[in-house]
Amino acid sequence: MQKENRLRRLVLVSAVVAAGLATTPMAAHADGYDTPRSATATGAGSTYAAGYAAAEQRARAAVLAVGHDCDSGTYQTQSTYVSPGGGTWVFQSTHHAMCVD
């Protein structure tokens, strides 16, 4: 009996989560954010944080250059080079966002 109740709860929770995930993108599309955009850029800095931020800012700027208005989107950022002694940090970042066309 308890296994059956657990199974029912699991199915119910899974259905609720799936419904929530399925409706989330629809809300963004209703606001006019219906065009996916992405751009990849490289940024460098004298510290880890500065290089990381520079790469993300350049990727975001590239997306906004072709999209009129975009949501906050997501970033995928990775280190591509660190100079010996850590004086220069280079990152490559890809920004994905939904924009108004």
PANU-36512 format. One record per residue: y, z, x of N, C-alpha, C in turn; residue number from 0; residue in one letter. Coordinates in steps of 0.1 Angstrom, whole numbers. Atoms other than C-alpha are relative to their C-alpha. Example, Ala and Ser with C-alpha at 12.3 -4.5 7.8 and 13.67 -1.06 7.14 Angstrom:
PANU-36512
<site><n_north>-12</n_north><n_up>0</n_up><n_east>9</n_east><ca_north>-45</ca_north><ca_up>78</ca_up><ca_east>123</ca_east><c_north>12</c_north><c_up>0</c_up><c_east>9</c_east><resi>0</resi><resn>A</resn></site>
<site><n_north>-11</n_north><n_up>0</n_up><n_east>-9</n_east><ca_north>-11</ca_north><ca_up>71</ca_up><ca_east>137</ca_east><c_north>11</c_north><c_up>8</c_up><c_east>-8</c_east><resi>1</resi><resn>S</resn></site>
END
This chain:
PANU-36512
<site><n_north>-12</n_north><n_up>0</n_up><n_east>8</n_east><ca_north>0</ca_north><ca_up>0</ca_up><ca_east>0</ca_east><c_north>13</c_north><c_up>0</c_up><c_east>9</c_east><resi>0</resi><resn>M</resn></site>
<site><n_north>-12</n_north><n_up>-1</n_up><n_east>-9</n_east><ca_north>25</ca_north><ca_up>9</ca_up><ca_east>28</ca_east><c_north>1</c_north><c_up>-13</c_up><c_east>7</c_east><resi>1</resi><resn>Q</resn></site>
<site><n_north>-1</n_north><n_up>12</n_up><n_east>-7</n_east><ca_north>17</ca_north><ca_up>-23</ca_up><ca_east>46</ca_east><c_north>6</c_north><c_up>-11</c_up><c_east>-9</c_east><resi>2</resi><resn>K</resn></site>
<site><n_north>-5</n_north><n_up>9</n_up><n_east>10</n_east><ca_north>24</ca_north><ca_up>-43</ca_up><ca_east>15</ca_east><c_north>15</c_north><c_up>2</c_up><c_east>-2</c_east><resi>3</resi><resn>E</resn></site>
<site><n_north>-15</n_north><n_up>-4</n_up><n_east>1</n_east><ca_north>58</ca_north><ca_up>-25</ca_up><ca_east>11</ca_east><c_north>7</c_north><c_up>-5</c_up><c_east>12</c_east><resi>4</resi><resn>N</resn></site>
<site><n_north>-7</n_north><n_up>4</n_up><n_east>-12</n_east><ca_north>67</ca_north><ca_up>-31</ca_up><ca_east>47</ca_east><c_north>1</c_north><c_up>-16</c_up><c_east>1</c_east><resi>5</resi><resn>R</resn></site>
<site><n_north>0</n_north><n_up>15</n_up><n_east>0</n_east><ca_north>58</ca_north><ca_up>-68</ca_up><ca_east>44</ca_east><c_north>11</c_north><c_up>-5</c_up><c_east>-10</c_east><resi>6</resi><resn>L</resn></site>
<site><n_north>-10</n_north><n_up>4</n_up><n_east>10</n_east><ca_north>79</ca_north><ca_up>-71</ca_up><ca_east>12</ca_east><c_north>14</c_north><c_up>2</c_up><c_east>6</c_east><resi>7</resi><resn>R</resn></site>
<site><n_north>-13</n_north><n_up>-3</n_up><n_east>-6</n_east><ca_north>109</ca_north><ca_up>-54</ca_up><ca_east>30</ca_east><c_north>3</c_north><c_up>-10</c_up><c_east>11</c_east><resi>8</resi><resn>R</resn></site>
<site><n_north>-3</n_north><n_up>10</n_up><n_east>-11</n_east><ca_north>105</ca_north><ca_up>-77</ca_up><ca_east>60</ca_east><c_north>3</c_north><c_up>-14</c_up><c_east>-5</c_east><resi>9</resi><resn>L</resn></site>
<site><n_north>-3</n_north><n_up>13</n_up><n_east>6</n_east><ca_north>104</ca_north><ca_up>-108</ca_up><ca_east>38</ca_east><c_north>14</c_north><c_up>0</c_up><c_east>-6</c_east><resi>10</resi><resn>V</resn></site>
<site><n_north>-13</n_north><n_up>-1</n_up><n_east>6</n_east><ca_north>135</ca_north><ca_up>-96</ca_up><ca_east>19</ca_east><c_north>11</c_north><c_up>0</c_up><c_east>10</c_east><resi>11</resi><resn>L</resn></site>
<site><n_north>-11</n_north><n_up>-1</n_up><n_east>-10</n_east><ca_north>155</ca_north><ca_up>-87</ca_up><ca_east>50</ca_east><c_north>1</c_north><c_up>-14</c_up><c_east>7</c_east><resi>12</resi><resn>V</resn></site>
<site><n_north>0</n_north><n_up>13</n_up><n_east>-6</n_east><ca_north>145</ca_north><ca_up>-120</ca_up><ca_east>66</ca_east><c_north>8</c_north><c_up>-11</c_up><c_east>-9</c_east><resi>13</resi><resn>S</resn></site>
<site><n_north>-7</n_north><n_up>9</n_up><n_east>9</n_east><ca_north>157</ca_north><ca_up>-139</ca_up><ca_east>35</ca_east><c_north>15</c_north><c_up>2</c_up><c_east>0</c_east><resi>14</resi><resn>A</resn></site>
<site><n_north>-14</n_north><n_up>-3</n_up><n_east>1</n_east><ca_north>190</ca_north><ca_up>-121</ca_up><ca_east>34</ca_east><c_north>7</c_north><c_up>-4</c_up><c_east>13</c_east><resi>15</resi><resn>V</resn></site>
<site><n_north>-5</n_north><n_up>4</n_up><n_east>-13</n_east><ca_north>196</ca_north><ca_up>-127</ca_up><ca_east>71</ca_east><c_north>1</c_north><c_up>-15</c_up><c_east>1</c_east><resi>16</resi><resn>V</resn></site>
<site><n_north>0</n_north><n_up>15</n_up><n_east>0</n_east><ca_north>187</ca_north><ca_up>-164</ca_up><ca_east>68</ca_east><c_north>11</c_north><c_up>-5</c_up><c_east>-9</c_east><resi>17</resi><resn>A</resn></site>
<site><n_north>-10</n_north><n_up>5</n_up><n_east>9</n_east><ca_north>210</ca_north><ca_up>-168</ca_up><ca_east>38</ca_east><c_north>14</c_north><c_up>3</c_up><c_east>6</c_east><resi>18</resi><resn>A</resn></site>
<site><n_north>-13</n_north><n_up>-3</n_up><n_east>-6</n_east><ca_north>239</ca_north><ca_up>-151</ca_up><ca_east>57</ca_east><c_north>3</c_north><c_up>-10</c_up><c_east>11</c_east><resi>19</resi><resn>G</resn></site>
<site><n_north>-2</n_north><n_up>10</n_up><n_east>-11</n_east><ca_north>234</ca_north><ca_up>-174</ca_up><ca_east>87</ca_east><c_north>2</c_north><c_up>-14</c_up><c_east>-5</c_east><resi>20</resi><resn>L</resn></site>
<site><n_north>-2</n_north><n_up>14</n_up><n_east>6</n_east><ca_north>232</ca_north><ca_up>-205</ca_up><ca_east>65</ca_east><c_north>14</c_north><c_up>-1</c_up><c_east>-6</c_east><resi>21</resi><resn>A</resn></site>
<site><n_north>-13</n_north><n_up>2</n_up><n_east>7</n_east><ca_north>264</ca_north><ca_up>-197</ca_up><ca_east>47</ca_east><c_north>12</c_north><c_up>2</c_up><c_east>10</c_east><resi>22</resi><resn>T</resn></site>
<site><n_north>-11</n_north><n_up>-2</n_up><n_east>-10</n_east><ca_north>285</ca_north><ca_up>-187</ca_up><ca_east>78</ca_east><c_north>7</c_north><c_up>-13</c_up><c_east>4</c_east><resi>23</resi><resn>T</resn></site>
<site><n_north>-7</n_north><n_up>12</n_up><n_east>-4</n_east><ca_north>292</ca_north><ca_up>-222</ca_up><ca_east>90</ca_east><c_north>7</c_north><c_up>-7</c_up><c_east>-12</c_east><resi>24</resi><resn>P</resn></site>
<site><n_north>-7</n_north><n_up>6</n_up><n_east>11</n_east><ca_north>301</ca_north><ca_up>-233</ca_up><ca_east>55</ca_east><c_north>14</c_north><c_up>5</c_up><c_east>-2</c_east><resi>25</resi><resn>M</resn></site>
<site><n_north>-13</n_north><n_up>-6</n_up><n_east>2</n_east><ca_north>330</ca_north><ca_up>-209</ca_up><ca_east>54</ca_east><c_north>10</c_north><c_up>-6</c_up><c_east>10</c_east><resi>26</resi><resn>A</resn></site>
<site><n_north>-9</n_north><n_up>6</n_up><n_east>-10</n_east><ca_north>344</ca_north><ca_up>-224</ca_up><ca_east>86</ca_east><c_north>3</c_north><c_up>-15</c_up><c_east>-4</c_east><resi>27</resi><resn>A</resn></site>
<site><n_north>-2</n_north><n_up>13</n_up><n_east>4</n_east><ca_north>340</ca_north><ca_up>-259</ca_up><ca_east>72</ca_east><c_north>10</c_north><c_up>-1</c_up><c_east>-12</c_east><resi>28</resi><resn>H</resn></site>
<site><n_north>-9</n_north><n_up>0</n_up><n_east>11</n_east><ca_north>358</ca_north><ca_up>-249</ca_up><ca_east>40</ca_east><c_north>15</c_north><c_up>1</c_up><c_east>4</c_east><resi>29</resi><resn>A</resn></site>
<site><n_north>-14</n_north><n_up>-2</n_up><n_east>-4</n_east><ca_north>389</ca_north><ca_up>-241</ca_up><ca_east>60</ca_east><c_north>5</c_north><c_up>-13</c_up><c_east>8</c_east><resi>30</resi><resn>D</resn></site>
<site><n_north>-4</n_north><n_up>12</n_up><n_east>-7</n_east><ca_north>390</ca_north><ca_up>-276</ca_up><ca_east>75</ca_east><c_north>-5</c_north><c_up>-1</c_up><c_east>14</c_east><resi>31</resi><resn>G</resn></site>
<site><n_north>5</n_north><n_up>1</n_up><n_east>-14</n_east><ca_north>373</ca_north><ca_up>-268</ca_up><ca_east>108</ca_east><c_north>-14</c_north><c_up>-7</c_up><c_east>-1</c_east><resi>32</resi><resn>Y</resn></site>
<site><n_north>12</n_north><n_up>7</n_up><n_east>2</n_east><ca_north>347</ca_north><ca_up>-295</ca_up><ca_east>105</ca_east><c_north>-3</c_north><c_up>-10</c_up><c_east>11</c_east><resi>33</resi><resn>D</resn></site>
<site><n_north>3</n_north><n_up>9</n_up><n_east>-11</n_east><ca_north>348</ca_north><ca_up>-314</ca_up><ca_east>138</ca_east><c_north>-3</c_north><c_up>8</c_up><c_east>13</c_east><resi>34</resi><resn>T</resn></site>
<site><n_north>3</n_north><n_up>-7</n_up><n_east>-13</n_east><ca_north>329</ca_north><ca_up>-300</ca_up><ca_east>168</ca_east><c_north>6</c_north><c_up>-7</c_up><c_east>12</c_east><resi>35</resi><resn>P</resn></site>
<site><n_north>-6</n_north><n_up>5</n_up><n_east>-12</n_east><ca_north>346</ca_north><ca_up>-304</ca_up><ca_east>201</ca_east><c_north>-5</c_north><c_up>9</c_up><c_east>12</c_east><resi>36</resi><resn>R</resn></site>
<site><n_north>3</n_north><n_up>-7</n_up><n_east>-12</n_east><ca_north>336</ca_north><ca_up>-294</ca_up><ca_east>236</ca_east><c_north>6</c_north><c_up>-6</c_up><c_east>12</c_east><resi>37</resi><resn>S</resn></site>
<site><n_north>-5</n_north><n_up>5</n_up><n_east>-12</n_east><ca_north>349</ca_north><ca_up>-297</ca_up><ca_east>271</ca_east><c_north>-5</c_north><c_up>9</c_up><c_east>11</c_east><resi>38</resi><resn>A</resn></site>
<site><n_north>4</n_north><n_up>-7</n_up><n_east>-12</n_east><ca_north>339</ca_north><ca_up>-287</ca_up><ca_east>306</ca_east><c_north>11</c_north><c_up>-1</c_up><c_east>11</c_east><resi>39</resi><resn>T</resn></site>
<site><n_north>-10</n_north><n_up>-1</n_up><n_east>-10</n_east><ca_north>363</ca_north><ca_up>-276</ca_up><ca_east>333</ca_east><c_north>-4</c_north><c_up>9</c_up><c_east>11</c_east><resi>40</resi><resn>A</resn></site>
<site><n_north>2</n_north><n_up>-9</n_up><n_east>-11</n_east><ca_north>363</ca_north><ca_up>-260</ca_up><ca_east>367</ca_east><c_north>13</c_north><c_up>8</c_up><c_east>3</c_east><resi>41</resi><resn>T</resn></site>
<site><n_north>-12</n_north><n_up>-8</n_up><n_east>-3</n_east><ca_north>386</ca_north><ca_up>-232</ca_up><ca_east>377</ca_east><c_north>-3</c_north><c_up>9</c_up><c_east>12</c_east><resi>42</resi><resn>G</resn></site>
<site><n_north>2</n_north><n_up>-8</n_up><n_east>-12</n_east><ca_north>391</ca_north><ca_up>-212</ca_up><ca_east>409</ca_east><c_north>10</c_north><c_up>12</c_up><c_east>1</c_east><resi>43</resi><resn>A</resn></site>
<site><n_north>-9</n_north><n_up>-11</n_up><n_east>-2</n_east><ca_north>406</ca_north><ca_up>-179</ca_up><ca_east>419</ca_east><c_north>-3</c_north><c_up>8</c_up><c_east>12</c_east><resi>44</resi><resn>G</resn></site>
<site><n_north>2</n_north><n_up>-8</n_up><n_east>-12</n_east><ca_north>409</ca_north><ca_up>-154</ca_up><ca_east>447</ca_east><c_north>-9</c_north><c_up>12</c_up><c_east>-3</c_east><resi>45</resi><resn>S</resn></site>
<site><n_north>9</n_north><n_up>-11</n_up><n_east>4</n_east><ca_north>388</ca_north><ca_up>-128</ca_up><ca_east>427</ca_east><c_north>-9</c_north><c_up>-6</c_up><c_east>-11</c_east><resi>46</resi><resn>T</resn></site>
<site><n_north>10</n_north><n_up>4</n_up><n_east>10</n_east><ca_north>358</ca_north><ca_up>-131</ca_up><ca_east>404</ca_east><c_north>7</c_north><c_up>-2</c_up><c_east>-14</c_east><resi>47</resi><resn>Y</resn></site>
<site><n_north>-6</n_north><n_up>1</n_up><n_east>13</n_east><ca_north>379</ca_north><ca_up>-124</ca_up><ca_east>373</ca_east><c_north>10</c_north><c_up>-11</c_up><c_east>-1</c_east><resi>48</resi><resn>A</resn></site>
<site><n_north>-10</n_north><n_up>11</n_up><n_east>0</n_east><ca_north>406</ca_north><ca_up>-148</ca_up><ca_east>382</ca_east><c_north>-6</c_north><c_up>-14</c_up><c_east>-1</c_east><resi>49</resi><resn>A</resn></site>
<site><n_north>7</n_north><n_up>13</n_up><n_east>1</n_east><ca_north>382</ca_north><ca_up>-177</ca_up><ca_east>388</ca_east><c_north>-6</c_north><c_up>-2</c_up><c_east>-13</c_east><resi>50</resi><resn>G</resn></site>
<site><n_north>6</n_north><n_up>0</n_up><n_east>13</n_east><ca_north>363</ca_north><ca_up>-169</ca_up><ca_east>357</ca_east><c_north>10</c_north><c_up>-4</c_up><c_east>-11</c_east><resi>51</resi><resn>Y</resn></site>
<site><n_north>-11</n_north><n_up>2</n_up><n_east>10</n_east><ca_north>395</ca_north><ca_up>-168</ca_up><ca_east>335</ca_east><c_north>6</c_north><c_up>-14</c_up><c_east>2</c_east><resi>52</resi><resn>A</resn></site>
<site><n_north>-6</n_north><n_up>14</n_up><n_east>-2</n_east><ca_north>409</ca_north><ca_up>-200</ca_up><ca_east>351</ca_east><c_north>-10</c_north><c_up>-11</c_up><c_east>-6</c_east><resi>53</resi><resn>A</resn></site>
<site><n_north>9</n_north><n_up>10</n_up><n_east>6</n_east><ca_north>377</ca_north><ca_up>-219</ca_up><ca_east>342</ca_east><c_north>0</c_north><c_up>0</c_up><c_east>-15</c_east><resi>54</resi><resn>A</resn></site>
<site><n_north>0</n_north><n_up>-1</n_up><n_east>15</n_east><ca_north>377</ca_north><ca_up>-207</ca_up><ca_east>306</ca_east><c_north>13</c_north><c_up>-5</c_up><c_east>-5</c_east><resi>55</resi><resn>E</resn></site>
<site><n_north>-13</n_north><n_up>5</n_up><n_east>5</n_east><ca_north>414</ca_north><ca_up>-214</ca_up><ca_east>302</ca_east><c_north>1</c_north><c_up>-15</c_up><c_east>1</c_east><resi>56</resi><resn>Q</resn></site>
<site><n_north>-1</n_north><n_up>14</n_up><n_east>-1</n_east><ca_north>411</ca_north><ca_up>-249</ca_up><ca_east>315</ca_east><c_north>-9</c_north><c_up>-7</c_up><c_east>-10</c_east><resi>57</resi><resn>R</resn></site>
<site><n_north>9</n_north><n_up>5</n_up><n_east>10</n_east><ca_north>381</ca_north><ca_up>-256</ca_up><ca_east>293</ca_east><c_north>6</c_north><c_up>0</c_up><c_east>-14</c_east><resi>58</resi><resn>A</resn></site>
<site><n_north>-6</n_north><n_up>-1</n_up><n_east>13</n_east><ca_north>399</ca_north><ca_up>-243</ca_up><ca_east>262</ca_east><c_north>12</c_north><c_up>-9</c_up><c_east>-1</c_east><resi>59</resi><resn>R</resn></site>
<site><n_north>-11</n_north><n_up>9</n_up><n_east>0</n_east><ca_north>430</ca_north><ca_up>-263</ca_up><ca_east>271</ca_east><c_north>-5</c_north><c_up>-15</c_up><c_east>-2</c_east><resi>60</resi><resn>A</resn></site>
<site><n_north>5</n_north><n_up>14</n_up><n_east>2</n_east><ca_north>409</ca_north><ca_up>-295</ca_up><ca_east>273</ca_east><c_north>-5</c_north><c_up>-2</c_up><c_east>-14</c_east><resi>61</resi><resn>A</resn></site>
<site><n_north>4</n_north><n_up>1</n_up><n_east>15</n_east><ca_north>394</ca_north><ca_up>-288</ca_up><ca_east>238</ca_east><c_north>13</c_north><c_up>-2</c_up><c_east>-8</c_east><resi>62</resi><resn>V</resn></site>
<site><n_north>-12</n_north><n_up>0</n_up><n_east>8</n_east><ca_north>429</ca_north><ca_up>-282</ca_up><ca_east>224</ca_east><c_north>8</c_north><c_up>-13</c_up><c_east>2</c_east><resi>63</resi><resn>L</resn></site>
<site><n_north>-7</n_north><n_up>12</n_up><n_east>-3</n_east><ca_north>442</ca_north><ca_up>-314</ca_up><ca_east>240</ca_east><c_north>-4</c_north><c_up>-11</c_up><c_east>-10</c_east><resi>64</resi><resn>A</resn></site>
<site><n_north>5</n_north><n_up>10</n_up><n_east>9</n_east><ca_north>421</ca_north><ca_up>-335</ca_up><ca_east>216</ca_east><c_north>-2</c_north><c_up>5</c_up><c_east>-14</c_east><resi>65</resi><resn>V</resn></site>
<site><n_north>1</n_north><n_up>-5</n_up><n_east>14</n_east><ca_north>418</ca_north><ca_up>-311</ca_up><ca_east>186</ca_east><c_north>13</c_north><c_up>6</c_up><c_east>-3</c_east><resi>66</resi><resn>G</resn></site>
<site><n_north>-13</n_north><n_up>-4</n_up><n_east>4</n_east><ca_north>448</ca_north><ca_up>-303</ca_up><ca_east>166</ca_east><c_north>1</c_north><c_up>16</c_up><c_east>-2</c_east><resi>67</resi><resn>H</resn></site>
<site><n_north>1</n_north><n_up>-15</n_up><n_east>2</n_east><ca_north>437</ca_north><ca_up>-267</ca_up><ca_east>157</ca_east><c_north>-15</c_north><c_up>3</c_up><c_east>1</c_east><resi>68</resi><resn>D</resn></site>
<site><n_north>14</n_north><n_up>-3</n_up><n_east>-2</n_east><ca_north>405</ca_north><ca_up>-251</ca_up><ca_east>167</ca_east><c_north>-3</c_north><c_up>15</c_up><c_east>-1</c_east><resi>69</resi><resn>C</resn></site>
<site><n_north>4</n_north><n_up>-14</n_up><n_east>1</n_east><ca_north>386</ca_north><ca_up>-218</ca_up><ca_east>161</ca_east><c_north>-2</c_north><c_up>5</c_up><c_east>14</c_east><resi>70</resi><resn>D</resn></site>
<site><n_north>1</n_north><n_up>-6</n_up><n_east>-13</n_east><ca_north>380</ca_north><ca_up>-194</ca_up><ca_east>190</ca_east><c_north>-12</c_north><c_up>-5</c_up><c_east>8</c_east><resi>71</resi><resn>S</resn></site>
<site><n_north>12</n_north><n_up>6</n_up><n_east>-7</n_east><ca_north>346</ca_north><ca_up>-210</ca_up><ca_east>198</ca_east><c_north>-7</c_north><c_up>9</c_up><c_east>9</c_east><resi>72</resi><resn>G</resn></site>
<site><n_north>8</n_north><n_up>-7</n_up><n_east>-9</n_east><ca_north>322</ca_north><ca_up>-200</ca_up><ca_east>225</ca_east><c_north>1</c_north><c_up>-6</c_up><c_east>14</c_east><resi>73</resi><resn>T</resn></site>
<site><n_north>-1</n_north><n_up>4</n_up><n_east>-14</n_east><ca_north>321</ca_north><ca_up>-203</ca_up><ca_east>263</ca_east><c_north>-14</c_north><c_up>1</c_up><c_east>7</c_east><resi>74</resi><resn>Y</resn></site>
<site><n_north>11</n_north><n_up>-1</n_up><n_east>-9</n_east><ca_north>293</ca_north><ca_up>-210</ca_up><ca_east>287</ca_east><c_north>5</c_north><c_up>-2</c_up><c_east>14</c_east><resi>75</resi><resn>Q</resn></site>
<site><n_north>-6</n_north><n_up>0</n_up><n_east>-13</n_east><ca_north>305</ca_north><ca_up>-201</ca_up><ca_east>322</ca_east><c_north>-9</c_north><c_up>4</c_up><c_east>11</c_east><resi>76</resi><resn>T</resn></site>
<site><n_north>9</n_north><n_up>-3</n_up><n_east>-11</n_east><ca_north>287</ca_north><ca_up>-201</ca_up><ca_east>355</ca_east><c_north>7</c_north><c_up>-1</c_up><c_east>13</c_east><resi>77</resi><resn>Q</resn></site>
<site><n_north>-6</n_north><n_up>1</n_up><n_east>-13</n_east><ca_north>296</ca_north><ca_up>-195</ca_up><ca_east>391</ca_east><c_north>-6</c_north><c_up>-13</c_up><c_east>7</c_east><resi>78</resi><resn>S</resn></site>
<site><n_north>5</n_north><n_up>12</n_up><n_east>-7</n_east><ca_north>294</ca_north><ca_up>-227</ca_up><ca_east>412</ca_east><c_north>2</c_north><c_up>2</c_up><c_east>15</c_east><resi>79</resi><resn>T</resn></site>
<site><n_north>-2</n_north><n_up>-2</n_up><n_east>-14</n_east><ca_north>308</ca_north><ca_up>-215</ca_up><ca_east>446</ca_east><c_north>7</c_north><c_up>13</c_up><c_east>2</c_east><resi>80</resi><resn>Y</resn></site>
<site><n_north>-7</n_north><n_up>-12</n_up><n_east>-4</n_east><ca_north>318</ca_north><ca_up>-183</ca_up><ca_east>463</ca_east><c_north>1</c_north><c_up>-2</c_up><c_east>16</c_east><resi>81</resi><resn>V</resn></site>
<site><n_north>-2</n_north><n_up>2</n_up><n_east>-14</n_east><ca_north>333</ca_north><ca_up>-186</ca_up><ca_east>498</ca_east><c_north>-5</c_north><c_up>12</c_up><c_east>7</c_east><resi>82</resi><resn>S</resn></site>
<site><n_north>5</n_north><n_up>-12</n_up><n_east>-8</n_east><ca_north>319</ca_north><ca_up>-164</ca_up><ca_east>526</ca_east><c_north>11</c_north><c_up>10</c_up><c_east>0</c_east><resi>83</resi><resn>P</resn></site>
<site><n_north>-10</n_north><n_up>-11</n_up><n_east>0</n_east><ca_north>337</ca_north><ca_up>-131</ca_up><ca_east>524</ca_east><c_north>6</c_north><c_up>2</c_up><c_east>-14</c_east><resi>84</resi><resn>G</resn></site>
<site><n_north>-5</n_north><n_up>-1</n_up><n_east>13</n_east><ca_north>345</ca_north><ca_up>-137</ca_up><ca_east>487</ca_east><c_north>14</c_north><c_up>-3</c_up><c_east>-2</c_east><resi>85</resi><resn>G</resn></site>
<site><n_north>-14</n_north><n_up>3</n_up><n_east>2</n_east><ca_north>380</ca_north><ca_up>-151</ca_up><ca_east>491</ca_east><c_north>3</c_north><c_up>-10</c_up><c_east>-10</c_east><resi>86</resi><resn>G</resn></site>
<site><n_north>-2</n_north><n_up>10</n_up><n_east>10</n_east><ca_north>375</ca_north><ca_up>-179</ca_up><ca_east>467</ca_east><c_north>-12</c_north><c_up>0</c_up><c_east>-9</c_east><resi>87</resi><resn>T</resn></site>
<site><n_north>10</n_north><n_up>0</n_up><n_east>10</n_east><ca_north>355</ca_north><ca_up>-179</ca_up><ca_east>435</ca_east><c_north>2</c_north><c_up>-12</c_up><c_east>-9</c_east><resi>88</resi><resn>W</resn></site>
<site><n_north>-1</n_north><n_up>12</n_up><n_east>9</n_east><ca_north>348</ca_north><ca_up>-212</ca_up><ca_east>416</ca_east><c_north>-10</c_north><c_up>1</c_up><c_east>-11</c_east><resi>89</resi><resn>V</resn></site>
<site><n_north>9</n_north><n_up>0</n_up><n_east>12</n_east><ca_north>334</ca_north><ca_up>-214</ca_up><ca_east>381</ca_east><c_north>1</c_north><c_up>-13</c_up><c_east>-7</c_east><resi>90</resi><resn>F</resn></site>
<site><n_north>0</n_north><n_up>11</n_up><n_east>9</n_east><ca_north>325</ca_north><ca_up>-241</ca_up><ca_east>357</ca_east><c_north>-2</c_north><c_up>6</c_up><c_east>-14</c_east><resi>91</resi><resn>Q</resn></site>
<site><n_north>1</n_north><n_up>-5</n_up><n_east>14</n_east><ca_north>330</ca_north><ca_up>-234</ca_up><ca_east>320</ca_east><c_north>0</c_north><c_up>-11</c_up><c_east>-10</c_east><resi>92</resi><resn>S</resn></site>
<site><n_north>0</n_north><n_up>9</n_up><n_east>11</n_east><ca_north>321</ca_north><ca_up>-253</ca_up><ca_east>289</ca_east><c_north>4</c_north><c_up>8</c_up><c_east>-13</c_east><resi>93</resi><resn>T</resn></site>
<site><n_north>-5</n_north><n_up>-6</n_up><n_east>12</n_east><ca_north>340</ca_north><ca_up>-245</ca_up><ca_east>257</ca_east><c_north>-4</c_north><c_up>-8</c_up><c_east>-12</c_east><resi>94</resi><resn>H</resn></site>
<site><n_north>4</n_north><n_up>6</n_up><n_east>12</n_east><ca_north>325</ca_north><ca_up>-253</ca_up><ca_east>223</ca_east><c_north>8</c_north><c_up>6</c_up><c_east>-12</c_east><resi>95</resi><resn>H</resn></site>
<site><n_north>-8</n_north><n_up>-5</n_up><n_east>11</n_east><ca_north>347</ca_north><ca_up>-250</ca_up><ca_east>192</ca_east><c_north>0</c_north><c_up>-10</c_up><c_east>-12</c_east><resi>96</resi><resn>A</resn></site>
<site><n_north>-1</n_north><n_up>8</n_up><n_east>12</n_east><ca_north>351</ca_north><ca_up>-263</ca_up><ca_east>156</ca_east><c_north>15</c_north><c_up>-2</c_up><c_east>-2</c_east><resi>97</resi><resn>M</resn></site>
<site><n_north>-14</n_north><n_up>3</n_up><n_east>1</n_east><ca_north>384</ca_north><ca_up>-281</ca_up><ca_east>151</ca_east><c_north>3</c_north><c_up>-7</c_up><c_east>-13</c_east><resi>98</resi><resn>C</resn></site>
<site><n_north>-5</n_north><n_up>8</n_up><n_east>11</n_east><ca_north>405</ca_north><ca_up>-297</ca_up><ca_east>124</ca_east><c_north>3</c_north><c_up>-14</c_up><c_east>6</c_east><resi>99</resi><resn>V</resn></site>
<site><n_north>-1</n_north><n_up>13</n_up><n_east>-5</n_east><ca_north>404</ca_north><ca_up>-334</ca_up><ca_east>129</ca_east><c_north>14</c_north><c_up>-6</c_up><c_east>-4</c_east><resi>100</resi><resn>D</resn></site>
END
